Amino acid sequence: MDTAKPVYPPIHIRFTDFFGTGLMPKVIALGRKYKRSALDSRGERKNAEAVATTSSRPLASVSPLSRNGNDAAAPVKADIAVSVVVPTRGRPQLLNRCLSSLVAQSMERHRYEIIVVDDGPSDDTKEIVASWKMHSSGDGPDIIYIPSPGPHGPAAARNHGWQAARGEIIAFTDDDTVATPDWLKNGLAAFGPDVHTVCGQIVMPFSGTPTDYERDAMNLETAEFVTANCFCRKRVLEDLGGFDERFRFAWREDSDLHFRLIDYSANIVRAPQAVVEHPIRPAPWGVSLTQLKKIQFDALLYKKHPFLYRRRIRAKPRWDYYLTVAALLAAIFCYAGDQPELAFLSGAIWLFMTARFCLSRLRHTAKTAGHIAEMVVTSALIPPVAVFWRAVGALKFRVGFL
C-alpha cells in the first residue's frame, strides 16, 4: 500500500475517479438470545426483553472508550440526530476519501457526528481524523476517533462505535465508500415512527467487461442488507446486543444482523435515494483463493439461522464442490492402489467438473490471457480449499454444515 501522506482535505469529489488499493472488504461475544418484540403501530416495543445467555464478553463489560483517544469525554450535544460509524484498519487514504464525503453532507452540521473506530490503531489513521477534526471545527460535524483495544474485526469495531454514539439513529458505512451529499438527509427522511431500520442504495461505478472478481463485487449493488449503507435505531441495536463479534472478518456479520432484525419483527424499509458509492478496488492475481477463508463463517450463520440461511443465502449445499473433491481423491487413491481404469474414470469426472466451473466463471467476464489463466488455475483449487474451510467452520462452531 502506498504510504505517502494524502493532501487533505480533498473536499471536491468526482465520484467516478476513485481507485483504491488492497482487497474488497464486506459479530465474540455478543451472542445474545432475545425474545421477539411485539411492535405497535407507533413502533414502540411491548414487553421487549433482551436476555444475554451466550455472551463471552457482555455488552456492559465494554469500557466506555474515549471520544478522542485520551479518555476525555466530549461535550454532549442533545440535538445530534444521527451518528455515522466508520470502522477502519490500515487504509488511511481510503478513510481520507470517505471522510471528505461525510463532512460535506447537506444536512446541518450540528445534527450529526462522525465516529471513526480504528481497529488497528495507527498514527496515520489518527492523523487523518485529527486533520479533518481541525478542518471542521466550529462549523462542521463532530469527528471522533476511537482506537479499538479489541476484540478485533469489523463487527467489534462497529459495536465500539454505536455504543459511543450520541444520536438516536446510527448510520453505518465503510472506510472505502463515498457518500453522496444527500446520503444522511435522505436516509433520515425514510424514518417514520414505525420504522426501525433503513437500507440505502449501493452504487459501484464500473465500465467495460468485468473480471470474475469485479462481477462478484458488484453483487453488493443488489444485496438485500449491507452494513456499508444502513441506518438503525440505537435502541434496536441495544435490544439485539449489537453485532455478533464471532464474525471476525467482513463476511456474514451483516446477514446475521439482518436475520436478527427479521426475528425481532423490525420494520425494515429501503431508501434508494440514500446513496453511497463503493468503488471496486484493484485486487491481486488469484484473489478468489484468499477470500475462501471467510467461508467458515457461513457455518456460524447457518447454526444461528438455519431456515433463513437456506431461504436467503444458499438453498442447497455446494454439491458440485463435494463431487469435484470426491472425484479428485478417488483418482489419487485409485492410481495409488493400482486401479488405472477407476483412476481414469475419476480423473475424467474431476476434469469435467473443473472445466464446467471454469467456463461458468468466464461467462460474461473478461477474456484476456491473464484472466483466463487465473480462472483455469483457481477453478482447480477453489473446490478443495472451499470444502476445507467449510469443514473448519463446521468443527469450529459445532454444527452439521455442508
C-alpha positions in Angstrom: 0.0 0.0 0.0 1.2 3.5 -0.9 2.1 5.2 2.4 2.5 8.7 1.0 0.6 11.3 3.0 -2.5 12.4 1.2 -3.3 16.1 0.8 -6.2 17.0 3.0 -8.9 17.9 2.9 -9.9 16.9 -0.7 -13.4 18.5 -0.5 -14.2 18.4 -4.2 -15.0 14.9 -5.2 -15.6 13.2 -8.6 -17.5 10.0 -7.8 -16.2 8.2 -10.9 -12.5 8.8 -10.4 -11.7 6.7 -7.3 -9.1 4.0 -7.3 -8.0 2.4 -4.1 -5.6 -0.4 -3.2 -5.9 -3.7 -1.4 -8.7 -6.3 -1.4 -12.5 -6.0 -1.1 -13.8 -5.7 2.4 -17.6 -7.0 3.1 -20.4 -10.1 15.1 -17.5 -13.0 20.4 -19.0 -12.3 22.2 -22.2 -10.5 22.0 -24.1 -13.7 21.1 -27.4 -12.8 22.6 -30.7 -14.5 22.7 -33.7 -12.3 23.0 -37.4 -12.5 23.0 -39.2 -11.2 19.9 -40.7 -7.8 20.5 -44.3 -7.1 19.7 -44.4 -3.7 17.9 -47.4 -1.5 17.8 -48.2 1.0 15.0 -46.0 3.7 16.5 -43.0 1.4 16.6 -43.0 1.2 20.4 -41.8 -2.0 22.0 -44.1 -4.1 24.1 -42.6 -6.3 26.6 -39.2 -6.1 24.9 -36.7 -8.2 26.7 -33.1 -8.8 25.8 -31.6 -11.8 27.6 -27.8 -12.4 27.4 -27.3 -16.1 27.5 -24.2 -16.9 25.5 -22.1 -13.8 25.7 -18.4 -14.3 26.5 -18.0 -10.5 26.6 -21.2 -8.9 27.8 -22.2 -5.6 26.4 -22.0 -4.0 29.8 -18.4 -5.0 30.2 -17.2 -2.9 27.2 -15.3 0.0 28.7 -16.6 3.4 27.7 -14.0 4.3 25.2 -12.9 7.9 24.9 -14.1 10.0 22.1 -10.7 11.4 21.3 -8.4 8.6 22.3 -7.3 10.4 25.5 -10.0 9.3 27.9 -11.6 12.8 27.9 -15.3 12.9 27.5 -16.7 15.0 24.6 -19.3 17.6 25.5 -22.8 16.2 25.0 -24.9 17.7 22.2 -28.6 16.9 22.7 -29.5 17.9 19.2 -27.5 15.2 17.4 -29.9 13.3 15.2 -27.6 10.7 13.6 -24.2 9.2 14.4 -22.1 7.9 11.5 -19.9 4.9 12.4 -17.0 4.1 10.2 -14.7 1.1 11.1 -11.3 1.3 9.6 -8.0 -0.5 9.7 -4.7 0.4 8.0 -6.3 2.3 5.0 -5.7 6.0 5.6 -6.0 7.1 2.0 -9.4 5.4 1.7 -10.6 6.8 5.0 -9.5 10.3 4.0 -11.6 10.0 0.9 -14.6 8.7 2.9 -14.4 11.5 5.5 -14.2 14.1 2.7 -17.6 13.0 1.6 -19.1 12.7 5.1 -18.1 16.2 6.2 -19.8 17.6 3.0 -23.2 16.3 3.8 -26.1 18.6 3.0 -27.8 18.4 6.5 -27.0 20.8 9.3 -23.5 20.2 10.7 -24.6 20.2 14.3 -27.2 17.5 13.6 -24.7 14.7 13.1 -21.4 13.3 14.3 -18.8 11.0 12.7 -17.2 8.2 14.7 -14.1 6.6 13.3 -13.2 3.3 15.0 -9.6 2.3 14.3 -9.4 -1.5 14.5 -5.7 -1.4 14.2 -4.7 1.8 15.9 -2.1 3.7 13.9 -0.6 7.2 13.8 -1.5 7.6 10.1 -5.2 7.0 10.8 -5.3 9.2 13.8 -3.6 11.9 11.9 -6.2 11.7 9.1 -9.0 12.1 11.7 -7.2 14.9 13.5 -6.8 16.8 10.3 -10.5 16.6 9.4 -11.4 17.4 13.0 -9.4 20.6 12.8 -10.8 21.4 9.4 -14.4 21.1 10.5 -14.0 22.6 14.0 -16.5 25.4 14.5 -18.8 24.9 11.5 -18.5 21.2 10.8 -19.8 17.9 12.4 -18.0 16.5 15.4 -15.4 13.9 14.3 -14.5 11.3 17.0 -11.6 8.9 16.9 -11.8 5.7 18.9 -8.8 3.3 19.0 -10.2 -0.2 19.4 -8.5 -2.3 22.1 -10.1 -5.5 20.8 -11.5 -7.9 20.1 -10.9 -7.0 16.5 -12.9 -7.3 13.3 -15.5 -5.0 11.7 -18.3 -6.3 13.9 -16.5 -5.5 17.1 -15.4 -2.1 15.7 -19.0 -1.2 14.8 -20.1 -2.1 18.3 -17.5 0.2 19.8 -18.8 2.9 17.5 -22.5 2.7 18.1 -22.1 2.3 21.9 -20.2 5.6 22.0 -22.8 7.3 19.7 -25.0 10.2 20.9 -27.5 10.1 18.1 -30.8 8.2 18.2 -30.1 6.9 14.7 -26.9 5.1 13.8 -25.7 5.3 10.2 -23.2 2.6 9.2 -20.8 2.8 6.3 -17.3 1.6 5.4 -14.0 3.4 5.0 -13.8 2.6 1.3 -17.2 4.2 0.4 -18.0 7.7 -0.8 -21.3 9.1 0.4 -23.3 11.3 -1.9 -24.1 14.8 -0.4 -27.7 13.9 0.4 -27.0 10.5 1.9 -27.7 11.3 5.5 -30.6 13.6 4.7 -32.4 11.0 2.5 -31.7 8.2 4.9 -33.2 10.1 7.9 -36.2 11.1 5.8 -37.1 7.4 5.4 -37.7 7.0 9.1 -41.3 7.2 10.2 -42.4 6.5 13.8 -42.9 2.8 12.9 -39.6 2.3 11.0 -36.6 0.7 12.8 -34.0 0.2 10.0 -33.4 1.8 6.7 -31.3 0.3 3.9 -29.8 2.7 1.4 -28.5 2.1 -2.1 -25.0 0.9 -3.0 -23.6 2.1 -6.4 -20.5 0.5 -7.8 -19.3 2.6 -10.7 -17.8 0.4 -13.4 -17.5 0.4 -17.2 -16.3 -2.3 -19.6 -16.3 -6.1 -19.2 -15.6 -7.1 -15.6 -13.4 -9.8 -14.3 -14.8 -12.6 -12.2 -13.7 -10.7 -9.1 -15.3 -7.5 -10.3 -18.5 -9.2 -11.2 -18.7 -10.8 -7.8 -18.0 -7.5 -6.1 -20.8 -5.8 -8.0 -23.3 -8.1 -6.3 -23.3 -5.5 -3.5 -25.5 -3.4 -5.6 -28.4 -5.9 -5.3 -27.7 -7.2 -1.8 -30.7 -7.1 0.5 -28.9 -5.7 3.5 -25.3 -4.3 3.6 -23.7 -2.5 6.5 -21.8 -0.3 4.1 -25.1 1.7 3.8 -27.7 1.2 6.5 -29.4 3.1 9.3 -30.7 1.6 12.5 -32.3 3.0 15.7 -29.9 2.8 18.6 -32.5 1.3 20.9 -32.9 -1.6 18.5 -29.2 -2.3 18.5 -29.3 -2.3 22.3 -32.2 -4.8 22.3 -30.3 -7.1 19.9 -26.9 -6.7 21.6 -25.3 -5.2 18.5 -23.2 -7.2 16.1 -22.1 -10.7 16.9 -18.3 -10.4 17.3 -17.6 -14.0 16.5 -17.8 -12.9 12.8 -14.2 -11.8 12.8 -14.0 -11.0 9.1 -16.1 -8.7 6.9 -18.3 -11.6 6.0 -21.9 -12.6 7.0 -21.9 -10.2 10.1 -24.4 -8.0 8.2 -26.5 -11.0 7.2 -26.6 -12.1 10.9 -27.8 -8.7 12.0 -30.4 -8.7 9.2 -31.7 -12.1 10.2 -31.9 -11.0 13.9 -33.8 -7.9 12.8 -36.3 -10.1 11.0 -36.7 -12.3 14.1 -37.2 -9.1 16.1 -40.1 -8.2 13.8 -38.4 -4.9 12.9 -39.8 -2.7 10.1 -37.1 -2.5 7.5 -37.6 -0.1 4.7 -35.5 0.8 1.6 -34.3 4.3 0.7 -32.9 4.2 -2.8 -32.2 8.0 -2.6 -29.7 7.4 0.2 -26.8 6.5 -2.0 -23.1 5.7 -1.3 -20.7 4.8 -4.0 -18.5 1.7 -3.4 -15.7 1.9 -6.0 -14.2 -1.5 -6.8 -10.6 -1.6 -5.7 -7.9 -3.5 -7.7 -7.2 -7.0 -6.4 -4.1 -9.2 -6.9 -4.0 -12.2 -9.2 -5.8 -15.2 -7.6 -7.8 -13.0 -5.1 -10.7 -15.6 -5.1 -8.5 -18.0 -3.2 -7.6 -15.5 -0.5 -11.3 -14.9 0.1 -12.2 -18.5 0.8 -11.2 -18.4 4.5 -14.3 -16.3 5.1 -16.5 -19.3 4.2 -16.0 -20.7 7.7 -18.4 -18.1 9.0 -21.2 -19.4 6.8 -21.3 -22.3 9.3 -21.9 -19.8 12.2 -24.6 -18.0 10.2 -26.3 -21.4 9.4 -26.1 -22.5 13.0 -27.8 -19.4 14.2 -30.4 -19.1 11.4 -30.7 -22.4 9.5 -34.1 -21.6 7.9 -33.2 -18.1 6.8 -29.8 -19.2 5.6 -31.3 -21.8 3.3 -34.0 -19.4 2.2 -31.9 -16.2 1.6 -28.2 -17.3 1.2 -27.9 -20.7 -0.3 -30.8 -23.1 -0.8 -28.6 -26.2 -1.2 -25.1 -27.3 -0.2 -22.3 -26.9 -2.8 -22.7 -30.5 -4.1 -20.6 -29.5 -7.2 -17.7 -28.8 -4.9 -18.1 -32.0 -3.0 -18.4 -34.1 -6.2 -15.3 -32.4 -7.6 -13.3 -33.1 -4.5 -14.5 -36.7 -4.2 -13.6 -37.4 -7.8 -10.1 -35.9 -7.3 -9.5 -38.0 -4.1 -10.8 -41.1 -5.8 -8.5 -40.6 -8.8 -5.5 -40.2 -6.5 -6.3 -43.3 -4.3 -7.2 -45.5 -7.3 -4.0 -44.6 -9.0 -2.0 -45.3 -5.9 -3.9 -48.6 -5.5 -3.0 -49.8 -9.0 -6.6 -49.4 -10.4 -5.9 -47.4 -13.5 -9.4 -47.8 -15.0 -11.1 -46.3 -11.9 -8.4 -43.7 -11.6 -9.0 -42.7 -15.3 -12.8 -42.5 -14.7 -12.5 -40.5 -11.6 -10.0 -38.2 -13.2 -12.3 -37.6 -16.1 -15.1 -36.7 -13.7 -12.8 -34.2 -11.9 -11.7 -32.7 -15.2 -15.3 -32.3 -16.4 -16.5 -30.7 -13.2 -13.4 -28.3 -13.1 -13.9 -27.3 -16.7 -17.6 -26.7 -16.1 -16.8 -24.5 -13.1 -14.2 -22.6 -15.0 -16.4 -21.9 -18.0 -19.2 -20.7 -15.8 -16.9 -18.1 -14.2 -15.6 -17.0 -17.6 -19.1 -16.4 -19.0 -19.8 -12.7 -19.4 -16.4 -11.8 -18.0 -13.1 -10.5 -19.5 -11.4 -12.9 -21.9 -7.8 -11.6 -21.6 -5.0 -14.1 -21.4 -4.2 -13.3 -17.8 -7.8 -13.6 -16.6 -8.3 -16.9 -18.5 -5.1 -18.3 -16.9 -6.3 -17.1 -13.5 -9.7 -18.8 -13.9 -8.1 -22.1 -15.0 -5.8 -22.3 -12.0 -8.2 -21.0 -9.4 -11.1 -23.1 -10.7 -9.0 -26.2 -10.0 -8.1 -25.0 -6.5 -11.3 -23.4 -5.2 -13.4 -26.6 -4.6 -10.9 -28.4 -2.3 -10.0 -25.2 -0.5 -13.6 -24.2 -0.1 -14.6 -27.7 1.3 -11.7 -27.4 3.7 -12.9 -24.1 5.1 -16.4 -25.3 5.3 -15.2 -28.2 7.4 -13.2 -25.8 9.6 -16.4 -23.8 10.2 -18.5 -26.9 10.9 -15.9 -28.1 13.5 -15.2 -24.6 15.0 -18.9 -23.8 15.5 -20.0 -27.4 16.1 -22.7 -27.5 13.5 -23.6 -30.0 10.8 -23.0 -27.7 7.9 -22.3 -28.7 4.3 
